[in-house]
Amino acid sequence: MAATTNSFLIGNQTKIPSLKPKSISQSFIHFTKPNTINLTTTTRRRTNSVSIRCASASTAVGSEQRVFNFAAGPAALPENVLLKAQSDLYNWRGSGMSVMEMSHRGKEFLSIIQKAETDLRQLLEIPSEYSVLFLQGGATTQFAALPLNLCKPDDSVDYIVTGSWGDKAFKEAQKYCNPKVIWSGKSEKYTKVPSFDGLEQSTHAKYLHICANETIHGVEFKDYPVVGNPDGVLIADMSSNFCSKPVDVSKFGVIYAGAQKNVGPSGVTIVIIRKDLIGNARDITPVMLDYKIHDENSSLYNTPPCFGIYMCGLVFDDLLEQGGLKEVEKKNQRKAELLYNAIDESRGFFRCPVEKSVRSLMNVPFTLEKSELEAEFIKEAAKEKMVQLKGHRSVGGMRASIYNAMPLAGVEKLVAFMKDFQARHA
Amino acid sequence: MAATTNSFLIGNQTKIPSLKPKSISQSFIHFTKPNTINLTTTTRRRTNSVSIRCASASTAVGSEQRVFNFAAGPAALPENVLLKAQSDLYNWRGSGMSVMEMSHRGKEFLSIIQKAETDLRQLLEIPSEYSVLFLQGGATTQFAALPLNLCKPDDSVDYIVTGSWGDKAFKEAQKYCNPKVIWSGKSEKYTKVPSFDGLEQSTHAKYLHICANETIHGVEFKDYPVVGNPDGVLIADMSSNFCSKPVDVSKFGVIYAGAQKNVGPSGVTIVIIRKDLIGNARDITPVMLDYKIHDENSSLYNTPPCFGIYMCGLVFDDLLEQGGLKEVEKKNQRKAELLYNAIDESRGFFRCPVEKSVRSLMNVPFTLEKSELEAEFIKEAAKEKMVQLKGHRSVGGMRASIYNAMPLAGVEKLVAFMKDFQARHA
């Protein structure tokens, strides 16, 4: 793994002369250079000693134990984010409490949620006429919240369905308005995105809904359709490619995303919504699905998922430190290219069914020509500490999810394993 | 603080002869006895040394830095639970990943959620004809889910309103059915629970709703009313006294609770529902508010708040280790008695407005006779590391929330401070 550290929990009052803690509240010290630590425990009866040698970064204690986690979500988080969260878990910045114990209305948590929003706004260059909401319930809750907030019962809305998630969003909307699937990739097993020119949009559609990246099928919009109705807006479920690349937010009325792919743990849903779309929820809308309630209360109408929001904030900070989403996109492109090339250059041993121009940078589904070997592939990979490579139960095969937090080294290791596997089984 | 530990993060392969890690995946060792640890860091240039002395439990590093957190929720969590979560955060039990990174359908997380449910069932002796659901959205989401799942638009339902939360639940139900407030404590500033004999329940009420403990007003049901309609059920919002004492679950149709008071971080809502009440959701019910969906999918219809559920599981385990809810209740009674006595014996210097027979074991609101001193009281307490004592913005004064995780020592310290403050200001 590229970045590795060896961590020691140190009492807050402790100073090791050669190692300067960043702040008095820091309770861990991370060794990033080769180091030897001699530990002696002295009890009344006897003295015991042990040395821990951190000979080089590559043999650091933490990373040695880590797997490469290709799960589709919840998914891998950046190592440095996890270590920071671990360091601060018991006592956040000398506050004397964990983030999990903080009142959501106290100054400590307010500083956390406000910084998270500020950093996200910077990352995605979110215009000021958009609100950012930190909610609960996953994208699935938004499937209902969108029509409940934006439509009357007879209103038309359009859905482009490029995979299972877009289909679920459409089905939920049927409860609340008059949705129409104007294009579906189902007959071609969800391997394509339509040409935008030929779309027959409904004249008065309040919105056009897309799933920007289908997690299960690995189909990703590389550009976005323009809504036909001048009063309509584009809405995107970006759960599985949120913050993986720059996005022109001004093209959208609403962007929403579950956090658990690229930006945090499960239990946080982020909604970015143009402010003029807020305030028209129907009277049957549960208060917790009403955007106006959350907007007016800065996501603090009731107790938000505080620790999850804190984790998202750490990830946003990390993405900014990486140089922002342009740099992040470059890394994601490099990883995806490496993996798709390995598939395409396998002379059919590995196959990815998705049309090349819309292959996801995040979720790479693939099958084996000899499908009877797939279980063996997954089992051997797990032995090599590459886990969660099984495809979604609805499509089978394999799927490698390579979100932001998957290091290049993980993809390199997978590709090397694929080549070796092929050599042994071709 | 009663239980204290001094923690060292140790590489997983490390063994300190006198200290036996519980498992090979344990990455922290907690010192519970007096100990001296000598640390030496050796770099190429020089050697530096430092000793850490943990002279006795009361001077342990961790606890010295902790505050007594009287927040109403999110609230204090047990120290040993936080230390365990910290220990396992980066690499859960040798799985090579954090709980936050685990697929919710993988064997690791399934073992976590299943153990959490089993332990909760044991704690509350939940009968087998009840389902346990781990959901999102807080109790506020349940305010809508209950009538949506249990009622038709014209159905009558009854609410006893003993505080702000019961009132909010009633108001939300007005969107979906025909709710009636059959008793309200509002005119007496929410300081009472009604006599059950005199309640005029609606003949055909589908349910009778109570808030078992009003967090803001400190009013707690000590017994429960029987529903008049033989086909109706009793429903209780137990957010702020959940798992604080034994409860006869069989008296209820539904018990629901946000986790962030007694059993975990915010972002998890627990619903305990009699199975025959599941399956009747109205067609306008968002899929995420439909109990049937969550019951059929064992709370895994979409991605649940995995880390929060894991934390709840650690708390359940801790409560069982304490001897179960009878023992927990005894501790809570002792703490509450100490604090209420201090108020009642202050000759009016401190005042609690709640009728003695229904005073909450969890949330203790009080005022100062000289209300101009309240800000000073809160400020001085904070200097003594007793924080979040300010009353809810809607009622003013002070409030000490003394949930399960508040140690007796915290209440003792508060009481001593109150007496000292009175001596200086009487």
Chai-1 contact restraints between the chains, C-beta under 6 A:
chainA,res_idxA,chainB,res_idxB,connection_type,confidence,min_distance_angstrom,max_distance_angstrom,comment,restraint_id
A,S7,B,L9,contact,1.0,0.0,6.0,A-B,restraint_1
A,F8,B,L9,contact,1.0,0.0,6.0,A-B,restraint_2
A,L9,B,S7,contact,1.0,0.0,6.0,A-B,restraint_3
A,L9,B,F8,contact,1.0,0.0,6.0,A-B,restraint_4
A,L9,B,L9,contact,1.0,0.0,6.0,A-B,restraint_5
A,G11,B,I52,contact,1.0,0.0,6.0,A-B,restraint_6
A,G11,B,V61,contact,1.0,0.0,6.0,A-B,restraint_7
A,N12,B,Q65,contact,1.0,0.0,6.0,A-B,restraint_8
A,T14,B,I52,contact,1.0,0.0,6.0,A-B,restraint_9
A,I16,B,T41,contact,1.0,0.0,6.0,A-B,restraint_10
A,I16,B,V50,contact,1.0,0.0,6.0,A-B,restraint_11
A,P17,B,N48,contact,1.0,0.0,6.0,A-B,restraint_12
A,S18,B,T41,contact,1.0,0.0,6.0,A-B,restraint_13
A,S18,B,N48,contact,1.0,0.0,6.0,A-B,restraint_14
A,T36,B,T42,contact,1.0,0.0,6.0,A-B,restraint_15
A,I37,B,T41,contact,1.0,0.0,6.0,A-B,restraint_16
A,N38,B,T40,contact,1.0,0.0,6.0,A-B,restraint_17
A,T40,B,N38,contact,1.0,0.0,6.0,A-B,restraint_18
A,T41,B,I16,contact,1.0,0.0,6.0,A-B,restraint_19
A,T41,B,S18,contact,1.0,0.0,6.0,A-B,restraint_20
A,T41,B,I37,contact,1.0,0.0,6.0,A-B,restraint_21
A,T42,B,T36,contact,1.0,0.0,6.0,A-B,restraint_22
A,N48,B,P17,contact,1.0,0.0,6.0,A-B,restraint_23
A,N48,B,S18,contact,1.0,0.0,6.0,A-B,restraint_24
A,V50,B,I16,contact,1.0,0.0,6.0,A-B,restraint_25
A,I52,B,G11,contact,1.0,0.0,6.0,A-B,restraint_26
A,I52,B,T14,contact,1.0,0.0,6.0,A-B,restraint_27
A,V61,B,G11,contact,1.0,0.0,6.0,A-B,restraint_28
A,Q65,B,N12,contact,1.0,0.0,6.0,A-B,restraint_29
A,Q65,B,N91,contact,1.0,0.0,6.0,A-B,restraint_30
A,Q65,B,G96,contact,1.0,0.0,6.0,A-B,restraint_31
A,R66,B,G96,contact,1.0,0.0,6.0,A-B,restraint_32
A,V67,B,G96,contact,1.0,0.0,6.0,A-B,restraint_33
A,V67,B,M97,contact,1.0,0.0,6.0,A-B,restraint_34
A,N69,B,M97,contact,1.0,0.0,6.0,A-B,restraint_35
A,N69,B,E101,contact,1.0,0.0,6.0,A-B,restraint_36
A,A71,B,S103,contact,1.0,0.0,6.0,A-B,restraint_37
A,P74,B,E101,contact,1.0,0.0,6.0,A-B,restraint_38
A,P74,B,M102,contact,1.0,0.0,6.0,A-B,restraint_39
A,P74,B,C306,contact,1.0,0.0,6.0,A-B,restraint_40
A,A76,B,E101,contact,1.0,0.0,6.0,A-B,restraint_41
A,L77,B,M100,contact,1.0,0.0,6.0,A-B,restraint_42
A,L77,B,E101,contact,1.0,0.0,6.0,A-B,restraint_43
A,L82,B,Y90,contact,1.0,0.0,6.0,A-B,restraint_44
A,L82,B,S98,contact,1.0,0.0,6.0,A-B,restraint_45
A,Q86,B,Q86,contact,1.0,0.0,6.0,A-B,restraint_46
A,Q86,B,L89,contact,1.0,0.0,6.0,A-B,restraint_47
A,Q86,B,Y90,contact,1.0,0.0,6.0,A-B,restraint_48
A,L89,B,Q86,contact,1.0,0.0,6.0,A-B,restraint_49
A,Y90,B,L82,contact,1.0,0.0,6.0,A-B,restraint_50
A,Y90,B,Q86,contact,1.0,0.0,6.0,A-B,restraint_51
A,N91,B,Q65,contact,1.0,0.0,6.0,A-B,restraint_52
A,G96,B,Q65,contact,1.0,0.0,6.0,A-B,restraint_53
A,G96,B,R66,contact,1.0,0.0,6.0,A-B,restraint_54
A,G96,B,V67,contact,1.0,0.0,6.0,A-B,restraint_55
A,M97,B,V67,contact,1.0,0.0,6.0,A-B,restraint_56
A,M97,B,N69,contact,1.0,0.0,6.0,A-B,restraint_57
A,S98,B,L82,contact,1.0,0.0,6.0,A-B,restraint_58
A,M100,B,L77,contact,1.0,0.0,6.0,A-B,restraint_59
A,M100,B,P265,contact,1.0,0.0,6.0,A-B,restraint_60
A,E101,B,N69,contact,1.0,0.0,6.0,A-B,restraint_61
A,E101,B,P74,contact,1.0,0.0,6.0,A-B,restraint_62
A,E101,B,A76,contact,1.0,0.0,6.0,A-B,restraint_63
A,E101,B,L77,contact,1.0,0.0,6.0,A-B,restraint_64
A,M102,B,P74,contact,1.0,0.0,6.0,A-B,restraint_65
A,S103,B,A71,contact,1.0,0.0,6.0,A-B,restraint_66
A,S103,B,Q388,contact,1.0,0.0,6.0,A-B,restraint_67
A,Q136,B,Q136,contact,1.0,0.0,6.0,A-B,restraint_68
A,Q136,B,G137,contact,1.0,0.0,6.0,A-B,restraint_69
A,G137,B,Q136,contact,1.0,0.0,6.0,A-B,restraint_70
A,G137,B,G137,contact,1.0,0.0,6.0,A-B,restraint_71
A,G137,B,M288,contact,1.0,0.0,6.0,A-B,restraint_72
A,G138,B,N302,contact,1.0,0.0,6.0,A-B,restraint_73
A,G138,B,T303,contact,1.0,0.0,6.0,A-B,restraint_74
A,T140,B,M288,contact,1.0,0.0,6.0,A-B,restraint_75
A,T140,B,N302,contact,1.0,0.0,6.0,A-B,restraint_76
A,T141,B,M288,contact,1.0,0.0,6.0,A-B,restraint_77
A,A144,B,P286,contact,1.0,0.0,6.0,A-B,restraint_78
A,E172,B,V287,contact,1.0,0.0,6.0,A-B,restraint_79
A,K175,B,I284,contact,1.0,0.0,6.0,A-B,restraint_80
A,Q260,B,T303,contact,1.0,0.0,6.0,A-B,restraint_81
A,P265,B,M100,contact,1.0,0.0,6.0,A-B,restraint_82
A,P265,B,F307,contact,1.0,0.0,6.0,A-B,restraint_83
A,S266,B,T303,contact,1.0,0.0,6.0,A-B,restraint_84
A,S266,B,P305,contact,1.0,0.0,6.0,A-B,restraint_85
A,S266,B,C306,contact,1.0,0.0,6.0,A-B,restraint_86
A,G267,B,G267,contact,1.0,0.0,6.0,A-B,restraint_87
A,G267,B,P305,contact,1.0,0.0,6.0,A-B,restraint_88
A,G267,B,G308,contact,1.0,0.0,6.0,A-B,restraint_89
A,I284,B,K175,contact,1.0,0.0,6.0,A-B,restraint_90
A,I284,B,I284,contact,1.0,0.0,6.0,A-B,restraint_91
A,P286,B,A144,contact,1.0,0.0,6.0,A-B,restraint_92
A,V287,B,E172,contact,1.0,0.0,6.0,A-B,restraint_93
A,M288,B,G137,contact,1.0,0.0,6.0,A-B,restraint_94
A,M288,B,T140,contact,1.0,0.0,6.0,A-B,restraint_95
A,M288,B,T141,contact,1.0,0.0,6.0,A-B,restraint_96
A,N302,B,G138,contact,1.0,0.0,6.0,A-B,restraint_97
A,N302,B,T140,contact,1.0,0.0,6.0,A-B,restraint_98
A,T303,B,G138,contact,1.0,0.0,6.0,A-B,restraint_99
A,T303,B,Q260,contact,1.0,0.0,6.0,A-B,restraint_100
A,T303,B,S266,contact,1.0,0.0,6.0,A-B,restraint_101
A,P305,B,S266,contact,1.0,0.0,6.0,A-B,restraint_102
A,P305,B,G267,contact,1.0,0.0,6.0,A-B,restraint_103
A,C306,B,P74,contact,1.0,0.0,6.0,A-B,restraint_104
A,C306,B,S266,contact,1.0,0.0,6.0,A-B,restraint_105
A,F307,B,P265,contact,1.0,0.0,6.0,A-B,restraint_106
A,G308,B,G267,contact,1.0,0.0,6.0,A-B,restraint_107
A,Q388,B,S103,contact,1.0,0.0,6.0,A-B,restraint_108
